[in-house]
Amino acid sequence: MSMSWEKLRKEADQLSVSDRLLLVEAMIRSLSDELRTRPEPTEGTLTHLRGILKNDQPSLTDEKVAAMREERLKEKYL
C-alpha cells in the first residue's frame, strides 16, 4: 500500500500522542537500521582524495581567487 506524504501526515495527525510517539520511534529505528548498513568511508579513500588535490604549485591567494572570479564573470556576462 502506497500513501502520499501529505496523506500520511494527515493520518498521523489523527493519532493519539502515544501512537505518534510510537510511530516516530519506529521511523527512527527504520532509518537507523538503513543508515547503519551503508559502508563507512575508509581511511584510504580520504587519503586518496587528499592526494588528488595535492600539487607542486603554491596555494592561491585571496587576491588571485578574486581576480579569477572577476575574469570569469566578465567572460560570462560581457
PDB file with one MODEL, atoms N, CA, C and O in Angstrom:
MODEL        1
ATOM      1  N   MET A   1       0.837  -1.176   0.000  1.00  0.00           N
ATOM      2  CA  MET A   1       0.000   0.000   0.000  1.00  0.00           C
ATOM      3  C   MET A   1       0.886   1.244   0.000  1.00  0.00           C
ATOM      4  O   MET A   1       1.758   1.384   0.858  1.00  0.00           O
ATOM      5  N   SER A   2       0.675   2.125  -0.932  1.00  0.00           N
ATOM      6  CA  SER A   2       1.458   3.345  -1.032  1.00  0.00           C
ATOM      7  C   SER A   2       0.590   4.539  -0.641  1.00  0.00           C
ATOM      8  O   SER A   2      -0.577   4.631  -1.023  1.00  0.00           O
ATOM      9  N   MET A   3       1.182   5.447   0.126  1.00  0.00           N
ATOM     10  CA  MET A   3       0.444   6.604   0.599  1.00  0.00           C
ATOM     11  C   MET A   3       1.297   7.842   0.364  1.00  0.00           C
ATOM     12  O   MET A   3       2.507   7.816   0.592  1.00  0.00           O
ATOM     13  N   SER A   4       0.679   8.918  -0.086  1.00  0.00           N
ATOM     14  CA  SER A   4       1.437  10.143  -0.312  1.00  0.00           C
ATOM     15  C   SER A   4       1.878  10.731   1.028  1.00  0.00           C
ATOM     16  O   SER A   4       1.298  10.445   2.076  1.00  0.00           O
ATOM     17  N   TRP A   5       2.900  11.544   0.965  1.00  0.00           N
ATOM     18  CA  TRP A   5       3.437  12.186   2.164  1.00  0.00           C
ATOM     19  C   TRP A   5       2.349  13.001   2.872  1.00  0.00           C
ATOM     20  O   TRP A   5       2.208  12.912   4.091  1.00  0.00           O
ATOM     21  N   GLU A   6       1.600  13.772   2.135  1.00  0.00           N
ATOM     22  CA  GLU A   6       0.578  14.620   2.751  1.00  0.00           C
ATOM     23  C   GLU A   6      -0.519  13.786   3.423  1.00  0.00           C
ATOM     24  O   GLU A   6      -0.972  14.115   4.519  1.00  0.00           O
ATOM     25  N   LYS A   7      -0.937  12.718   2.763  1.00  0.00           N
ATOM     26  CA  LYS A   7      -1.974  11.867   3.340  1.00  0.00           C
ATOM     27  C   LYS A   7      -1.452  11.174   4.597  1.00  0.00           C
ATOM     28  O   LYS A   7      -2.159  11.051   5.598  1.00  0.00           O
ATOM     29  N   LEU A   8      -0.207  10.727   4.523  1.00  0.00           N
ATOM     30  CA  LEU A   8       0.417  10.085   5.679  1.00  0.00           C
ATOM     31  C   LEU A   8       0.498  11.053   6.857  1.00  0.00           C
ATOM     32  O   LEU A   8       0.213  10.678   7.994  1.00  0.00           O
ATOM     33  N   ARG A   9       0.884  12.283   6.586  1.00  0.00           N
ATOM     34  CA  ARG A   9       0.993  13.295   7.639  1.00  0.00           C
ATOM     35  C   ARG A   9      -0.373  13.568   8.258  1.00  0.00           C
ATOM     36  O   ARG A   9      -0.498  13.670   9.479  1.00  0.00           O
ATOM     37  N   LYS A  10      -1.382  13.684   7.424  1.00  0.00           N
ATOM     38  CA  LYS A  10      -2.743  13.929   7.929  1.00  0.00           C
ATOM     39  C   LYS A  10      -3.226  12.760   8.790  1.00  0.00           C
ATOM     40  O   LYS A  10      -3.845  12.961   9.835  1.00  0.00           O
ATOM     41  N   GLU A  11      -2.937  11.548   8.342  1.00  0.00           N
ATOM     42  CA  GLU A  11      -3.317  10.366   9.129  1.00  0.00           C
ATOM     43  C   GLU A  11      -2.580  10.358  10.465  1.00  0.00           C
ATOM     44  O   GLU A  11      -3.173  10.054  11.501  1.00  0.00           O
ATOM     45  N   ALA A  12      -1.302  10.689  10.445  1.00  0.00           N
ATOM     46  CA  ALA A  12      -0.511  10.704  11.677  1.00  0.00           C
ATOM     47  C   ALA A  12      -1.046  11.750  12.648  1.00  0.00           C
ATOM     48  O   ALA A  12      -1.036  11.528  13.859  1.00  0.00           O
ATOM     49  N   ASP A  13      -1.512  12.885  12.135  1.00  0.00           N
ATOM     50  CA  ASP A  13      -2.065  13.936  13.000  1.00  0.00           C
ATOM     51  C   ASP A  13      -3.306  13.451  13.753  1.00  0.00           C
ATOM     52  O   ASP A  13      -3.629  13.978  14.818  1.00  0.00           O
ATOM     53  N   GLN A  14      -3.990  12.467  13.213  1.00  0.00           N
ATOM     54  CA  GLN A  14      -5.203  11.948  13.844  1.00  0.00           C
ATOM     55  C   GLN A  14      -4.905  10.949  14.970  1.00  0.00           C
ATOM     56  O   GLN A  14      -5.792  10.608  15.753  1.00  0.00           O
ATOM     57  N   LEU A  15      -3.665  10.489  15.045  1.00  0.00           N
ATOM     58  CA  LEU A  15      -3.299   9.508  16.067  1.00  0.00           C
ATOM     59  C   LEU A  15      -3.184  10.170  17.435  1.00  0.00           C
ATOM     60  O   LEU A  15      -3.013  11.384  17.539  1.00  0.00           O
ATOM     61  N   SER A  16      -3.280   9.368  18.466  1.00  0.00           N
ATOM     62  CA  SER A  16      -3.064   9.874  19.829  1.00  0.00           C
ATOM     63  C   SER A  16      -1.579  10.204  19.999  1.00  0.00           C
ATOM     64  O   SER A  16      -0.743   9.780  19.201  1.00  0.00           O
ATOM     65  N   VAL A  17      -1.273  10.951  21.025  1.00  0.00           N
ATOM     66  CA  VAL A  17       0.117  11.329  21.284  1.00  0.00           C
ATOM     67  C   VAL A  17       0.986  10.093  21.459  1.00  0.00           C
ATOM     68  O   VAL A  17       2.084  10.027  20.907  1.00  0.00           O
ATOM     69  N   SER A  18       0.515   9.120  22.213  1.00  0.00           N
ATOM     70  CA  SER A  18       1.323   7.917  22.443  1.00  0.00           C
ATOM     71  C   SER A  18       1.540   7.146  21.139  1.00  0.00           C
ATOM     72  O   SER A  18       2.626   6.615  20.911  1.00  0.00           O
ATOM     73  N   ASP A  19       0.516   7.081  20.283  1.00  0.00           N
ATOM     74  CA  ASP A  19       0.683   6.399  18.999  1.00  0.00           C
ATOM     75  C   ASP A  19       1.629   7.159  18.076  1.00  0.00           C
ATOM     76  O   ASP A  19       2.399   6.545  17.337  1.00  0.00           O
ATOM     77  N   ARG A  20       1.579   8.478  18.111  1.00  0.00           N
ATOM     78  CA  ARG A  20       2.519   9.265  17.295  1.00  0.00           C
ATOM     79  C   ARG A  20       3.944   9.064  17.778  1.00  0.00           C
ATOM     80  O   ARG A  20       4.869   8.984  16.969  1.00  0.00           O
ATOM     81  N   LEU A  21       4.130   8.981  19.098  1.00  0.00           N
ATOM     82  CA  LEU A  21       5.469   8.712  19.629  1.00  0.00           C
ATOM     83  C   LEU A  21       5.958   7.332  19.196  1.00  0.00           C
ATOM     84  O   LEU A  21       7.130   7.169  18.856  1.00  0.00           O
ATOM     85  N   LEU A  22       5.079   6.349  19.206  1.00  0.00           N
ATOM     86  CA  LEU A  22       5.450   5.013  18.729  1.00  0.00           C
ATOM     87  C   LEU A  22       5.808   5.043  17.242  1.00  0.00           C
ATOM     88  O   LEU A  22       6.742   4.367  16.810  1.00  0.00           O
ATOM     89  N   LEU A  23       5.067   5.823  16.469  1.00  0.00           N
ATOM     90  CA  LEU A  23       5.356   5.957  15.041  1.00  0.00           C
ATOM     91  C   LEU A  23       6.728   6.588  14.819  1.00  0.00           C
ATOM     92  O   LEU A  23       7.508   6.129  13.984  1.00  0.00           O
ATOM     93  N   VAL A  24       7.011   7.642  15.577  1.00  0.00           N
ATOM     94  CA  VAL A  24       8.321   8.307  15.462  1.00  0.00           C
ATOM     95  C   VAL A  24       9.432   7.336  15.843  1.00  0.00           C
ATOM     96  O   VAL A  24      10.458   7.267  15.167  1.00  0.00           O
ATOM     97  N   GLU A  25       9.228   6.593  16.915  1.00  0.00           N
ATOM     98  CA  GLU A  25      10.233   5.620  17.345  1.00  0.00           C
ATOM     99  C   GLU A  25      10.480   4.575  16.250  1.00  0.00           C
ATOM    100  O   GLU A  25      11.626   4.225  15.966  1.00  0.00           O
ATOM    101  N   ALA A  26       9.402   4.083  15.642  1.00  0.00           N
ATOM    102  CA  ALA A  26       9.535   3.080  14.576  1.00  0.00           C
ATOM    103  C   ALA A  26      10.268   3.664  13.366  1.00  0.00           C
ATOM    104  O   ALA A  26      11.087   2.985  12.747  1.00  0.00           O
ATOM    105  N   MET A  27       9.975   4.914  13.032  1.00  0.00           N
ATOM    106  CA  MET A  27      10.635   5.546  11.887  1.00  0.00           C
ATOM    107  C   MET A  27      12.118   5.756  12.169  1.00  0.00           C
ATOM    108  O   MET A  27      12.955   5.527  11.296  1.00  0.00           O
ATOM    109  N   ILE A  28      12.445   6.188  13.377  1.00  0.00           N
ATOM    110  CA  ILE A  28      13.853   6.393  13.732  1.00  0.00           C
ATOM    111  C   ILE A  28      14.604   5.074  13.694  1.00  0.00           C
ATOM    112  O   ILE A  28      15.731   5.012  13.203  1.00  0.00           O
ATOM    113  N   ARG A  29      13.985   4.015  14.213  1.00  0.00           N
ATOM    114  CA  ARG A  29      14.621   2.702  14.184  1.00  0.00           C
ATOM    115  C   ARG A  29      14.850   2.250  12.741  1.00  0.00           C
ATOM    116  O   ARG A  29      15.910   1.717  12.414  1.00  0.00           O
ATOM    117  N   SER A  30      13.860   2.463  11.888  1.00  0.00           N
ATOM    118  CA  SER A  30      13.977   2.078  10.480  1.00  0.00           C
ATOM    119  C   SER A  30      15.103   2.845   9.795  1.00  0.00           C
ATOM    120  O   SER A  30      15.912   2.261   9.075  1.00  0.00           O
ATOM    121  N   LEU A  31      15.149   4.150  10.021  1.00  0.00           N
ATOM    122  CA  LEU A  31      16.204   4.965   9.417  1.00  0.00           C
ATOM    123  C   LEU A  31      17.577   4.582   9.959  1.00  0.00           C
ATOM    124  O   LEU A  31      18.552   4.501   9.212  1.00  0.00           O
ATOM    125  N   SER A  32      17.638   4.353  11.250  1.00  0.00           N
ATOM    126  CA  SER A  32      18.898   3.968  11.873  1.00  0.00           C
ATOM    127  C   SER A  32      19.422   2.666  11.277  1.00  0.00           C
ATOM    128  O   SER A  32      20.609   2.556  10.967  1.00  0.00           O
ATOM    129  N   ASP A  33      18.544   1.683  11.115  1.00  0.00           N
ATOM    130  CA  ASP A  33      18.940   0.403  10.522  1.00  0.00           C
ATOM    131  C   ASP A  33      19.440   0.596   9.098  1.00  0.00           C
ATOM    132  O   ASP A  33      20.446   0.010   8.697  1.00  0.00           O
ATOM    133  N   GLU A  34      18.730   1.422   8.340  1.00  0.00           N
ATOM    134  CA  GLU A  34      19.116   1.651   6.945  1.00  0.00           C
ATOM    135  C   GLU A  34      20.451   2.380   6.853  1.00  0.00           C
ATOM    136  O   GLU A  34      21.290   2.043   6.017  1.00  0.00           O
ATOM    137  N   LEU A  35      20.646   3.368   7.703  1.00  0.00           N
ATOM    138  CA  LEU A  35      21.885   4.133   7.647  1.00  0.00           C
ATOM    139  C   LEU A  35      23.069   3.313   8.144  1.00  0.00           C
ATOM    140  O   LEU A  35      24.193   3.517   7.685  1.00  0.00           O
ATOM    141  N   ARG A  36      22.839   2.403   9.058  1.00  0.00           N
ATOM    142  CA  ARG A  36      23.919   1.569   9.578  1.00  0.00           C
ATOM    143  C   ARG A  36      24.439   0.603   8.524  1.00  0.00           C
ATOM    144  O   ARG A  36      25.598   0.193   8.591  1.00  0.00           O
ATOM    145  N   THR A  37      23.617   0.230   7.556  1.00  0.00           N
ATOM    146  CA  THR A  37      24.038  -0.731   6.550  1.00  0.00           C
ATOM    147  C   THR A  37      24.895  -0.098   5.461  1.00  0.00           C
ATOM    148  O   THR A  37      25.494  -0.810   4.655  1.00  0.00           O
ATOM    149  N   ARG A  38      24.960   1.221   5.426  1.00  0.00           N
ATOM    150  CA  ARG A  38      25.803   1.881   4.426  1.00  0.00           C
ATOM    151  C   ARG A  38      27.264   1.766   4.834  1.00  0.00           C
ATOM    152  O   ARG A  38      27.588   1.911   6.013  1.00  0.00           O
ATOM    153  N   PRO A  39      28.143   1.510   3.883  1.00  0.00           N
ATOM    154  CA  PRO A  39      29.559   1.373   4.235  1.00  0.00           C
ATOM    155  C   PRO A  39      30.161   2.721   4.636  1.00  0.00           C
ATOM    156  O   PRO A  39      29.877   3.757   4.035  1.00  0.00           O
ATOM    157  N   GLU A  40      30.982   2.672   5.647  1.00  0.00           N
ATOM    158  CA  GLU A  40      31.695   3.872   6.082  1.00  0.00           C
ATOM    159  C   GLU A  40      32.868   4.115   5.139  1.00  0.00           C
ATOM    160  O   GLU A  40      33.475   3.162   4.651  1.00  0.00           O
ATOM    161  N   PRO A  41      33.194   5.383   4.874  1.00  0.00           N
ATOM    162  CA  PRO A  41      34.370   5.641   4.044  1.00  0.00           C
ATOM    163  C   PRO A  41      35.629   5.154   4.754  1.00  0.00           C
ATOM    164  O   PRO A  41      35.780   5.300   5.967  1.00  0.00           O
ATOM    165  N   THR A  42      36.503   4.586   3.984  1.00  0.00           N
ATOM    166  CA  THR A  42      37.735   4.057   4.571  1.00  0.00           C
ATOM    167  C   THR A  42      38.793   5.151   4.645  1.00  0.00           C
ATOM    168  O   THR A  42      38.697   6.174   3.967  1.00  0.00           O
ATOM    169  N   GLU A  43      39.784   4.924   5.463  1.00  0.00           N
ATOM    170  CA  GLU A  43      40.880   5.887   5.604  1.00  0.00           C
ATOM    171  C   GLU A  43      41.598   6.050   4.267  1.00  0.00           C
ATOM    172  O   GLU A  43      42.047   7.147   3.934  1.00  0.00           O
ATOM    173  N   GLY A  44      41.708   4.976   3.509  1.00  0.00           N
ATOM    174  CA  GLY A  44      42.369   5.048   2.210  1.00  0.00           C
ATOM    175  C   GLY A  44      41.649   5.975   1.249  1.00  0.00           C
ATOM    176  O   GLY A  44      42.283   6.638   0.428  1.00  0.00           O
ATOM    177  N   THR A  45      40.328   6.024   1.347  1.00  0.00           N
ATOM    178  CA  THR A  45      39.550   6.897   0.473  1.00  0.00           C
ATOM    179  C   THR A  45      39.886   8.348   0.739  1.00  0.00           C
ATOM    180  O   THR A  45      40.111   9.121  -0.193  1.00  0.00           O
ATOM    181  N   LEU A  46      39.922   8.720   2.007  1.00  0.00           N
ATOM    182  CA  LEU A  46      40.245  10.099   2.376  1.00  0.00           C
ATOM    183  C   LEU A  46      41.661  10.464   1.952  1.00  0.00           C
ATOM    184  O   LEU A  46      41.894  11.551   1.425  1.00  0.00           O
ATOM    185  N   THR A  47      42.593   9.569   2.178  1.00  0.00           N
ATOM    186  CA  THR A  47      43.975   9.815   1.771  1.00  0.00           C
ATOM    187  C   THR A  47      44.068   9.976   0.266  1.00  0.00           C
ATOM    188  O   THR A  47      44.789  10.846  -0.223  1.00  0.00           O
ATOM    189  N   HIS A  48      43.348   9.148  -0.471  1.00  0.00           N
ATOM    190  CA  HIS A  48      43.348   9.231  -1.930  1.00  0.00           C
ATOM    191  C   HIS A  48      42.787  10.579  -2.390  1.00  0.00           C
ATOM    192  O   HIS A  48      43.343  11.214  -3.286  1.00  0.00           O
ATOM    193  N   LEU A  49      41.687  11.010  -1.775  1.00  0.00           N
ATOM    194  CA  LEU A  49      41.095  12.288  -2.163  1.00  0.00           C
ATOM    195  C   LEU A  49      42.032  13.455  -1.858  1.00  0.00           C
ATOM    196  O   LEU A  49      42.114  14.406  -2.636  1.00  0.00           O
ATOM    197  N   ARG A  50      42.730  13.388  -0.745  1.00  0.00           N
ATOM    198  CA  ARG A  50      43.701  14.433  -0.437  1.00  0.00           C
ATOM    199  C   ARG A  50      44.814  14.447  -1.481  1.00  0.00           C
ATOM    200  O   ARG A  50      45.308  15.505  -1.868  1.00  0.00           O
ATOM    201  N   GLY A  51      45.198  13.254  -1.927  1.00  0.00           N
ATOM    202  CA  GLY A  51      46.251  13.154  -2.927  1.00  0.00           C
ATOM    203  C   GLY A  51      45.849  13.764  -4.259  1.00  0.00           C
ATOM    204  O   GLY A  51      46.699  14.287  -4.978  1.00  0.00           O
ATOM    205  N   ILE A  52      44.581  13.706  -4.596  1.00  0.00           N
ATOM    206  CA  ILE A  52      44.099  14.298  -5.839  1.00  0.00           C
ATOM    207  C   ILE A  52      44.304  15.810  -5.820  1.00  0.00           C
ATOM    208  O   ILE A  52      44.649  16.411  -6.837  1.00  0.00           O
ATOM    209  N   LEU A  53      44.090  16.415  -4.659  1.00  0.00           N
ATOM    210  CA  LEU A  53      44.198  17.868  -4.535  1.00  0.00           C
ATOM    211  C   LEU A  53      45.642  18.354  -4.424  1.00  0.00           C
ATOM    212  O   LEU A  53      45.922  19.531  -4.652  1.00  0.00           O
ATOM    213  N   LYS A  54      46.547  17.461  -4.078  1.00  0.00           N
ATOM    214  CA  LYS A  54      47.933  17.840  -3.851  1.00  0.00           C
ATOM    215  C   LYS A  54      48.626  18.136  -5.182  1.00  0.00           C
ATOM    216  O   LYS A  54      48.501  17.380  -6.145  1.00  0.00           O
ATOM    217  N   ASN A  55      49.359  19.251  -5.216  1.00  0.00           N
ATOM    218  CA  ASN A  55      50.158  19.569  -6.398  1.00  0.00           C
ATOM    219  C   ASN A  55      51.395  20.348  -5.975  1.00  0.00           C
ATOM    220  O   ASN A  55      51.558  20.682  -4.802  1.00  0.00           O
ATOM    221  N   ASP A  56      52.263  20.635  -6.934  1.00  0.00           N
ATOM    222  CA  ASP A  56      53.526  21.310  -6.633  1.00  0.00           C
ATOM    223  C   ASP A  56      53.411  22.828  -6.674  1.00  0.00           C
ATOM    224  O   ASP A  56      54.383  23.531  -6.401  1.00  0.00           O
ATOM    225  N   GLN A  57      52.241  23.333  -7.010  1.00  0.00           N
ATOM    226  CA  GLN A  57      52.068  24.778  -7.126  1.00  0.00           C
ATOM    227  C   GLN A  57      51.700  25.378  -5.770  1.00  0.00           C
ATOM    228  O   GLN A  57      51.084  24.717  -4.934  1.00  0.00           O
ATOM    229  N   PRO A  58      52.086  26.643  -5.563  1.00  0.00           N
ATOM    230  CA  PRO A  58      51.699  27.287  -4.307  1.00  0.00           C
ATOM    231  C   PRO A  58      50.194  27.508  -4.258  1.00  0.00           C
ATOM    232  O   PRO A  58      49.539  27.588  -5.298  1.00  0.00           O
ATOM    233  N   SER A  59      49.649  27.607  -3.056  1.00  0.00           N
ATOM    234  CA  SER A  59      48.216  27.831  -2.890  1.00  0.00           C
ATOM    235  C   SER A  59      47.833  29.197  -3.443  1.00  0.00           C
ATOM    236  O   SER A  59      48.628  30.136  -3.416  1.00  0.00           O
ATOM    237  N   LEU A  60      46.612  29.296  -3.942  1.00  0.00           N
ATOM    238  CA  LEU A  60      46.125  30.561  -4.473  1.00  0.00           C
ATOM    239  C   LEU A  60      45.863  31.545  -3.338  1.00  0.00           C
ATOM    240  O   LEU A  60      45.387  31.170  -2.266  1.00  0.00           O
ATOM    241  N   THR A  61      46.180  32.795  -3.593  1.00  0.00           N
ATOM    242  CA  THR A  61      45.883  33.837  -2.612  1.00  0.00           C
ATOM    243  C   THR A  61      44.445  34.299  -2.799  1.00  0.00           C
ATOM    244  O   THR A  61      43.822  34.038  -3.828  1.00  0.00           O
ATOM    245  N   ASP A  62      43.930  34.987  -1.790  1.00  0.00           N
ATOM    246  CA  ASP A  62      42.577  35.532  -1.897  1.00  0.00           C
ATOM    247  C   ASP A  62      42.470  36.494  -3.069  1.00  0.00           C
ATOM    248  O   ASP A  62      41.457  36.530  -3.767  1.00  0.00           O
ATOM    249  N   GLU A  63      43.520  37.270  -3.276  1.00  0.00           N
ATOM    250  CA  GLU A  63      43.523  38.234  -4.371  1.00  0.00           C
ATOM    251  C   GLU A  63      43.479  37.531  -5.719  1.00  0.00           C
ATOM    252  O   GLU A  63      42.771  37.969  -6.626  1.00  0.00           O
ATOM    253  N   LYS A  64      44.230  36.448  -5.855  1.00  0.00           N
ATOM    254  CA  LYS A  64      44.249  35.699  -7.108  1.00  0.00           C
ATOM    255  C   LYS A  64      42.876  35.063  -7.379  1.00  0.00           C
ATOM    256  O   LYS A  64      42.393  35.073  -8.511  1.00  0.00           O
ATOM    257  N   VAL A  65      42.259  34.515  -6.331  1.00  0.00           N
ATOM    258  CA  VAL A  65      40.936  33.913  -6.486  1.00  0.00           C
ATOM    259  C   VAL A  65      39.924  34.974  -6.897  1.00  0.00           C
ATOM    260  O   VAL A  65      39.089  34.731  -7.768  1.00  0.00           O
ATOM    261  N   ALA A  66      39.994  36.156  -6.275  1.00  0.00           N
ATOM    262  CA  ALA A  66      39.081  37.244  -6.615  1.00  0.00           C
ATOM    263  C   ALA A  66      39.276  37.679  -8.064  1.00  0.00           C
ATOM    264  O   ALA A  66      38.303  37.945  -8.769  1.00  0.00           O
ATOM    265  N   ALA A  67      40.529  37.751  -8.509  1.00  0.00           N
ATOM    266  CA  ALA A  67      40.808  38.140  -9.891  1.00  0.00           C
ATOM    267  C   ALA A  67      40.287  37.098 -10.867  1.00  0.00           C
ATOM    268  O   ALA A  67      39.733  37.446 -11.909  1.00  0.00           O
ATOM    269  N   MET A  68      40.460  35.816 -10.537  1.00  0.00           N
ATOM    270  CA  MET A  68      39.969  34.749 -11.399  1.00  0.00           C
ATOM    271  C   MET A  68      38.442  34.779 -11.472  1.00  0.00           C
ATOM    272  O   MET A  68      37.860  34.573 -12.537  1.00  0.00           O
ATOM    273  N   ARG A  69      37.810  35.035 -10.346  1.00  0.00           N
ATOM    274  CA  ARG A  69      36.349  35.114 -10.306  1.00  0.00           C
ATOM    275  C   ARG A  69      35.852  36.282 -11.152  1.00  0.00           C
ATOM    276  O   ARG A  69      34.897  36.146 -11.917  1.00  0.00           O
ATOM    277  N   GLU A  70      36.510  37.431 -11.007  1.00  0.00           N
ATOM    278  CA  GLU A  70      36.115  38.608 -11.780  1.00  0.00           C
ATOM    279  C   GLU A  70      36.278  38.355 -13.278  1.00  0.00           C
ATOM    280  O   GLU A  70      35.424  38.737 -14.078  1.00  0.00           O
ATOM    281  N   GLU A  71      37.371  37.715 -13.643  1.00  0.00           N
ATOM    282  CA  GLU A  71      37.613  37.395 -15.054  1.00  0.00           C
ATOM    283  C   GLU A  71      36.540  36.454 -15.594  1.00  0.00           C
ATOM    284  O   GLU A  71      36.052  36.640 -16.709  1.00  0.00           O
ATOM    285  N   ARG A  72      36.175  35.453 -14.810  1.00  0.00           N
ATOM    286  CA  ARG A  72      35.151  34.501 -15.237  1.00  0.00           C
ATOM    287  C   ARG A  72      33.796  35.185 -15.399  1.00  0.00           C
ATOM    288  O   ARG A  72      33.062  34.905 -16.347  1.00  0.00           O
ATOM    289  N   LEU A  73      33.464  36.090 -14.462  1.00  0.00           N
ATOM    290  CA  LEU A  73      32.190  36.803 -14.561  1.00  0.00           C
ATOM    291  C   LEU A  73      32.148  37.713 -15.785  1.00  0.00           C
ATOM    292  O   LEU A  73      31.106  37.856 -16.424  1.00  0.00           O
ATOM    293  N   LYS A  74      33.281  38.322 -16.108  1.00  0.00           N
ATOM    294  CA  LYS A  74      33.343  39.160 -17.316  1.00  0.00           C
ATOM    295  C   LYS A  74      33.123  38.309 -18.559  1.00  0.00           C
ATOM    296  O   LYS A  74      32.390  38.702 -19.466  1.00  0.00           O
ATOM    297  N   GLU A  75      33.761  37.141 -18.598  1.00  0.00           N
ATOM    298  CA  GLU A  75      33.586  36.239 -19.740  1.00  0.00           C
ATOM    299  C   GLU A  75      32.117  35.805 -19.869  1.00  0.00           C
ATOM    300  O   GLU A  75      31.574  35.706 -20.969  1.00  0.00           O
ATOM    301  N   LYS A  76      31.511  35.558 -18.742  1.00  0.00           N
ATOM    302  CA  LYS A  76      30.156  35.035 -18.745  1.00  0.00           C
ATOM    303  C   LYS A  76      29.120  36.086 -19.128  1.00  0.00           C
ATOM    304  O   LYS A  76      28.191  35.790 -19.880  1.00  0.00           O
ATOM    305  N   TYR A  77      29.267  37.311 -18.621  1.00  0.00           N
ATOM    306  CA  TYR A  77      28.219  38.310 -18.764  1.00  0.00           C
ATOM    307  C   TYR A  77      28.531  39.431 -19.767  1.00  0.00           C
ATOM    308  O   TYR A  77      27.645  40.221 -20.093  1.00  0.00           O
ATOM    309  N   LEU A  78      29.745  39.510 -20.248  1.00  0.00           N
ATOM    310  CA  LEU A  78      30.054  40.580 -21.215  1.00  0.00           C
ATOM    311  C   LEU A  78      30.238  40.033 -22.609  1.00  0.00           C
ATOM    312  O   LEU A  78      30.501  40.794 -23.541  1.00  0.00           O
TER     313      LEU A  78
ENDMDL
END
